[in-house]
Amino acid sequence: MFTGIVEELGTVVAAGTKLEVRCSTVLSDLSVGASIAVNGVCLTAVAVTAQSFMADLAPETLSRSNLADLVTGSRVNLERPVTPVTRLSGHIVQGHVDATGEVVGLDALRDGNWWLKVRVPKSLDRYVVEKGSITLDGISLTIAAVDQDVIGVTVIPHTFANTTIGQARVGSRMNIEVDVLAKHVEKLIAGSRLG
C-alpha cells in the first residue's frame, strides 16, 4: 500500500519489459522482492544496485499504464510502500492502475500554482467526484472540478517541483488509480440490491 506522496524523482536508465531506474532516496532500504511504486504502478524490485533498481514489466502493466511510453532519460515518480508507523499523508493507494487519462491542459495560476486537466475514461466516470481523491502518475490529488469526462486538479508549487507533473504535455498519458474505497462501496451497494 502507498499514500501517493512522491518521495523522489528517478531517471529511467533502461525501458521496455526490463525497467531500470537510477535514484537514491528510495534505495536506502529497498531490497530484492520489495514493492516500489513507479508513476503509481506497484512493481517488484528484481535487482538493486548502489545507484538503481530494476523491475520486470508484465504485458498487463504495459497495456494498462504509461510505463510503455518511457524511454531512457524519462523522469518517474517513486514511492516506497507505507509501514505500520507511516503517516497516511495522501490517501490509500494500491499501485494498481485502472487506466490512463489524457492531459488536456496544464495552466499556470498565480503564486506558482498550476491547474491540471485530465480526460478520464468513461469506465471510471462513476468513481470521480468533486473533492474526491485520485492518483495521477502516483501522486495523491484532490479533484477540484469535474466537467463531463475531464477532471481538474490544483497543483501546489511543491508538488509541481518535486514530481513529473511539470513534464506533462497536452496529449500525454497519465496513470489513473481511482479511490479503491469507492469501488468497494459500489460493490456493497450492488450486492444489497440483489439480496
N, C-alpha and C positions, 0 to 999 in steps of 0.2 A: 504494500500500500504506500502511496505517495501523498503529498499535500499540494502539489502544483506550485511550490515555491522553488524556483530555479536556483541551484547552488553555484553553477558555473557554466560558462560558455566553452564548449570544446571545439576542436577543429578536426574535421574528417581527414584522415591520412589515406584510407582506402575505403572505397564504396562498393556496393554490389551485394552479393549474398554473404560476403565476409566483410563486416564493417569494422574499421579500426578508427578510434578517436583519441587524439592527443589532448591531454588535460592534466590537471594537477590536484586540485582540491578533493575531488571525488575519489582519487586513488588512495587517499590516506588510510582507508580501511576496506577497500574493495578487494575481494578475493574471488578466485575462480569459482563459478557456480552461483555467485551472488546476483541479485537483481539490480538493474540500473535503468532509469528512465532516460531515453534519448528522444527529444522532441515529444515527450509524453508517451512514448511507446516503451512498455516494460520489456527489457531484454535481459538475457543472461550473459554475464561476462564469462567467456570461454578461455581467455588468456589475459593476463595482466602483467605489464612491464612497469618500469620506473616512470615512463612518460606517457603510457597509453593503455587502453584496454581494447579487446576485440570481442565481437559478438556475431553469432550467426543470424541471418535474417531469413525466415521461412517464407515460402510463397504467399501465405495468408498475410503476413506482415507487410510484404512489399506491395500487395494489391490493395490493402486497406488503408495504408498510411502514406505519408510523403517521403518516407525513407528511401524509396526507389528514385526520388529526384535528386538525392545527394550526390555530390561529386567531390573529388579531392579539393580541399580548401573550404568546403561549406562549414559554416558555424552551426552548432547544435546546442540546444538547451539540455543540461544534465541535472539530474536529481537522484540522490540515493534514497532508498526506502526509509520510511519512518521507523523509529524504535519505540518501545513502550514508554520511554520518557521524553519523546519528542513532542514539542508543542505542535498542535494542528493549526498552523498559521493560515493555510489556504482552505481547502475543503477535501473531502475524501476522494482520492484519485486512484484508480486501479492501474492505470497504464495500459488499459485495453481500449484502443482507439476504435470508435464507432464508424467513422468515415472521415473524409477530408472535405473541407469547405474552401470556397474560392474567395480570395481577398478582392473586395470591390472598392476599397478606399482606405487610405491612411492619411489623415489630415492633421496638420499642426493646430493645436489650440494655444491659448495663452499660458504663460508660466511653465513652458516645457512639457505640457500635457499633450496627448495625441488622441484622436478619435479613429478607432479601427472598425471597419465594417467588413463582415464576412458573410457570404451566402452559404446557408446551411441546407443540406439535402432535405428534401421533403420527408423522408423517412424519419428524421429526427425532430421535425417540427413540434410534435406534441410534448417534447421534453424541454423546450425552450420557452422560458418565461422571463419577463422583466424582473430584475433584481434577483434572478436565479443564478446559480453557479454554472460555469462552463470551463472546460480546459481546452485551450488552443495551443498547440505545439508544446504541451506540458506545462503551460502557465495557467494558474488558477486565476480566473477573471470573473467579474460580475457583469451580467448582461444589463446594460443601461437602456437599451431600446430594442424593440422588435418591429420590423416593418416588412410584413409578409414573410419572405424567406431570407431576409437579411437581418442580422443582429448587429448592434453597435455596442462597443465597449470603450470605456475611457482607459487610457494607458498613462499611468503616472510616470514622471521623469525617471525614477529609479528602475522601474520595470522596462522602460524603453531602452535605457543604457545598459542593462545587465541581462537582456535576453535577446533572442533573434527577431523580435518584433521590428526593430529598426531596419531589418533587411527585407521586410515584407514589401512586395510589389503587387500592383493590380494584376490579377490573373494567377498569382502564385497560390499554391495549395497549403493549407494549414491542417494539421491533425486535430480532430474534434473528438473529445470524450464528454458526453453529457453526464449529468449527475446520476449516479447509479441508484441513489435513493428514489428518484423519480421513476425509474424503471421498476423497482420493487413495489412501489405504491400502485403503479398501473396494473401490475400482475395481481396484486392482492385484491384490488377493486374488481377486476375482471373475474377473478375466482369467486368472489362473493356474489356476483350476479348469476353465476352458474348454479350455485348451491341453493 
